[in-house]
Amino acid sequence: MPALRIAATDRSTRARAGVLRTAHGSVRTPAFVPLATTGSVRGLGPDEVAELGYEMVLGNTFHLFLRPGGELVERFGGLHRFMGWKRSIISDSGGFQVFSMGHGTVADEIKGSRSEAREGAILSIDEEGVRFRSYIDGSTRFLSPEISVAVQAQLHSDIVLAFDECTPFHVDREYTARSTERTHRWLARAIRWRAANPDPPDRRSLFYGIVQGGVHEDLRIGSTEAVVASGADGIAIGGSLGRDKAQMHEVVGWTTRELDRLAPERPRHLLGIGEIDDLIRGVELGIDTFDCAMPTRLARHGVALVPDPAARWRLAVDRPDCREDRAPLLEGCPCPACAGGLSRGYLHHLARTGELTGARLLTLHNLTFVAGVMERLRAALLDGRLAEVAAQLRAGD
């Protein structure tokens, strides 16, 4: 039985709505996946995240590999039991974190913000895997395709991602091509490891390959074909997606176009993307699930998500004009801050004084806002009204 059951599609776009089945339950798609990078959605308990309507979170293999270690998590019965989360978990493979150690975020890299500390963090990237200095204690560590999927098996992840090299934006086409081919060889090695070390029947995981290829259409198409041909249960789209949003949407579109042709039934995950406008466009391009640090990271910096496209859906509550504002962050929002009658002025005070309560309340609000956007998109697809609802969301309605 396919992992994804598609319930509705949109005639004028590639969008679809469905249900993704995992060993820990179903995930209604399209869906946003909050980050539980080190086994926790920052500032929230697992029941709080579930109460917001989320059916899957993302744990990060790289960080959990370094601390507390996959062996310890497995002794606790896997990441679900370790963190008290009863629903689905997808685990990133660690490839993006290796990229970040050497180059920073994509924004850092494009701006040329490369520190000496970053340049010394990666010791080598070769056919065997990646050697790097641990950010925890400076020790030399090694991560390979086999180690990545072995750690994810110890985490008891419901969706396991293949280890990949997340190619930087600034490298040339020749390097991108070589790196992408190596990612495909790493994919084959991960598949062989999983075949030799199968999951127990009661927690059989789904396995996703990652499409790379940078901003080159032919490389993206070739990588999509290779991942589909590998027999992976699902496809993740990773790597540097471009200099700006227009290029990113174009790159994602190349991949989903090929997936519509080659494997329309397989689930698709877009790695590390979660801005509101990108979620809307990503759904139109046929993405099923997304993950991103954006909602929780903004909350920790005193920023709330609001329906204001001109301000990139952002409201910085620490700005002076919020100091005496008695209005809630968003009228009608069901989050604890808004439904509880807390004002922008109070949240301004919490942000200015650095109170942890403020970050928690903004995190709850931002995740509620994103969940609401995804629910409207999903309902619109099922009702045949995607174009209308997408236009409303883009207008801030």
N, C-alpha and C positions, 0 to 999 in steps of 0.2 A: 504494500500500500504506500503511495507517495506520502512524503512527510507533510506536504502542503496540499490542502484541499481548497481549490479556488471556487469561491461562491459567486463572485460577480466581477465583470470587467467593464471598462469604459470604452465606448466605441471610438471616441475621438483622441484618446491618449493610450498609453500602455498600462495605465493604472489597473490594479486588481485588488479585490478584497478576498480574504480567505481565513483559514484556520491552520496554524502550524502545530503539528503534534510532536511532543517530546515525551521523554520518560517521566517527566514531572508535570504533565498536564498540557493543556492547549494554550496557544498564544493567538489571539485574534489579530489579523493583519489587515492593513498596514499598522505597524506598531513602533513606538519609540522605546528604547531600552536604556534605562538609567545605568550609570556606572557605579559598580560596587568594586572599585579597582583593587583594593586590598581586603575585600571581604566585608565592605560596609558602604552603603550609600551615605555620603558624608553627613553626619549630624542626625540621621534618622534611624529608627529601629526597623527591622524587617516588616513587622505588622503595619507600621505606618506607610511604608512603600506599597504594600499590598492593598491597603485601604484606599490609596489614591487610584487604584485600578490597574497597576502594572502587573504584568504576568511573566516578565522575564527581566533579569538584571545581567550585567556583564562583569565577570571577574577577570583580573588581568594575570596571565600566566607569568609574565616577567617579574612583577612585583611579588606575587605569592611564592614564586620559585626562590627569590632571595630571602623573603621573610614572610611567614614563618617556615616555609619549605613545604613541598608537596607531601613529604612523608608524614609530617605532623598533622596536616589537614586530613590525610587519609586515616590516620589513627583515630581521629574524631568522627570518622564516618563520612568524610567528604565535605565539600564546601557548604552544601545545603545545611547539614547538621551543625557544622562549625559556626556558621553565621545565623542560623535560625531561620533560613529562607526556605519555604516549602514549595515554591514554584520553580519555573525553569531558569537555568543559568547557561549563558553562552560565555566562553572564555576566549579572549584575544590570545594570539599565539606568542606574542612578545616581539614580533618583527618590527612593529611601529615604534616600540620603546627603544630598540637598538638604533633605529633611524634618529629618534629624538636625542639620544645620547650624543650622537655625532654631529647633528645638524640643528637641534632645537625643533620647535614647531615648524610647520610649513611657512607660517608668517615670518618667523625668525629667519628662516633660510632665504626666503625671497628678499627680505630686507638686508641680508648680509650680516645678521647679528650672530656671529659665531665666536664663542669664547674659547680661550686656551683650555679651560677645564673640559669643555665638550670634546675638543679635538683629541684630548688624551684619554677619553673614556673608552673608545673602541680601540682594541689592540690589533684585531685582524678580522677580516671577513673573507672567508675562503670556502672551498667546496665542502669542507667538513662542517662548518658552522661559524659561529661568532665568538671570539674571545673579547672580554671587556672587563673593566674595573667596576666592581660593585660600588654603587653610590652609598651603601651603608657603611662599609668598612675598608674600601679600597682594595679588597682582595681580587685576584684574578678568577673570573668565572667563565664558564663555557656553556653555550646554548646551541643545540643542533635541532634538526627536524625531529629526530627520534626523542631527544630529551623533552622538547616542547610538548609532543603528544603524550609522552609518558607522564609528565607533570599534570597535564589536563585530565588524564585517566585517574591520577591520584585525587584530583579535585572532584571527580565524578561529574564532570561537566555534561550538560545535555547536548550542547553543540560545541564541537571541537574544531578549531581552526588550524589549518596547516601553517607551519613556520615559513615565512617569506622574507625576502629583502625588500624593504619599502624604499624604493629608489628616490633619491633627492630630486628636487625640481631642477637644480642648476646643472646636473650632469648631462653629457651629450647623448645623442641617440645611440651611438655605438655601445656606450656603457649600459644604457637602459636595456638594450637588446640582450647583452650578455647576462645582466642581472636577472632579467625576466626568464631567460632560459634556465638559469640556476634555480630560480624559484620553482620552476616546473620540475626540475630534478629533485629538489627538496620535497615537493609534493609527492612524487613517486616513492621516495624513501619513507615519508610519513605513512603512506598507504600500506607499504610493506610491513612497517612496524605494527600497525593496527591489525593487519591480517594475522600476524604471528602472536599478537597479544589481544585477543578479542574481549570486548566488554561482557560482563555477565548478562544473561538474558533480561534480568529485571531492571537494568539501568543502561540499556543499549543507547549509545550516543549517536547523534548525527554528525557527519563530518563535512566541513566546507573547505574547498580550495579557494585560494585568493587570486583574483585577476590583477595582474600588474601590467606594465607597459608604458607608464608615464603618460605624456600628452601626445603620443604618436598613435594615430588611428590604426595603422596596420599591426602594430605591436599589441594594442589592446584587443583587436579582433583575434589575432593569433593566440593570445593568452586565454581569451574566453573559450576558444575552440579546444585548447589543451586541457583546461580545467573541466570542461564538460566531458571530454573524452576520457578523463581519469576515472569517471564514475562517481565522483563526489556527490554526496546527497544534496548539497546546496552550494551556492556560489557567493562569495564575498567580494566586494570591489574595494581595493585598497590602493596604496601608493600615493604619489603626488598627483593630484587631480587638476592642477592648473594654477595659473597666476591669479585668476579672478573667478567670480561666480559663473560668468558666461562660459568660460572655458571648462570649468568643472562640470557644469550641466551637459556640455557637449561631450566630454569624456565619458560621463556616466551613461549618456544616451547611446554612445557607440556600443557599450557592453550590453545594455538591456535590449537593444535592437537585435544583437546576435543571439541573446538568450531567448528572445521570442521566437527566433527561427530554429534554434538548436535544442533548447530544453525549456519550453514554456512552463512545465509543471514543477520545476525545481525552485525552491525558495532562494531569495536574493537579499543579501545584507550589505548595506553601505556603511563602511567603517569610518567612525569619527566625524560624522556629519549630522548636525542637528539644529542649525539656525532655522527660524520659523519659515522663512521664504524657501530655504533649501528642502525642508520637509515637504512643503506643498509641491514644489517642482519635482522632488524625488519621487513622490507618490505618482505624479503624472507620468514619470519616466518608467514606472513599473517596479520600484523598490518595495520590498515587503517589510523589512525591519531596518532600523537606524540605531546607532548609538552615538553619544556625544557627552562630553563633560560640561557643555555650555550651561544648562540650567542650574546645576549645583555650583559651578565655578562663579557664575555671575552673582549668585546669592551670597557667596562668601565675600564678595567685593561690594556688597550693598546695592545690587542692581536687581530690580524686579522686572519680570516680563509683563508687558501690557500691550493691548491692541493698537499700536502706534507705528505703522510701517515707516513713517518719515524719520522716526528715531530708532530704527532697526529693532522695534518691539521692546525697547529698553526704557526703564525709568530708574535713574540713580537717586535713591531715596535720601542720600546724604547731601544733596544739593540744597542751597539756601532756601529756595522757594517751597520746599517740603516742610520746613521747620514748624510752621503754624497751620499746615494743611490738615483739616479734620476729615477729609474724605478717605475712604478705604483705597487700597491699591487699585481695586477693580470692582465696581458695583456688580453684584450678582455672583461673584466668584465664590465657590463653596470651600475654599481653603480655610484653615483655622484662623489665619490673620484677618482675612476679609469677612468671613462669616462670623468671626468672633468680635467684630466691631472695632478692630484696632485701626488707628488712623495712620496716615502717611507721616504725620508729625511724630507719633510715637516711634514708628520704625526709623525715622530720621534720627531720633535720639539714640536708639539702640545701635544704629550703624556708626554714628559719630563717637559713641563711647566704646565701640568694639565689643559689645555684649554678644555672647554666643547665642542668646535667645533670638537676636535679630537675624543671624545667619540661618538658624533653624526655621524661623517663620518664613523667611524669603525662599528657602529651599522648598518648603512645603508649597508655597504659592507658585513658584516657577514650575515645579513638577506637575502641579494641578493644571496650570495653564497649558503646558505641552500636552498633557493627557487629553485635555479638552479639544485642542486642535486636532489631534489624531482621531479622536472619537468622531468629530464632525466630518473629517475626511472619509473615515470608514463608513459612517452612516450614509454619507452622500453617494459613495460608490454603490452601496446596496440599494439605494433608492433611485439610482440613475440621475443624480443631480450634481455630479462632481464639478462640472464647469461653473455652475452657479455658486456653489459653496466655496470653491477655490477663489473665485473672484471676490466674494465677500471677505474671506480671510485676508487676501492681499490688500483690500481696501481698509482693513481694520475693523470690520463689522462683526 
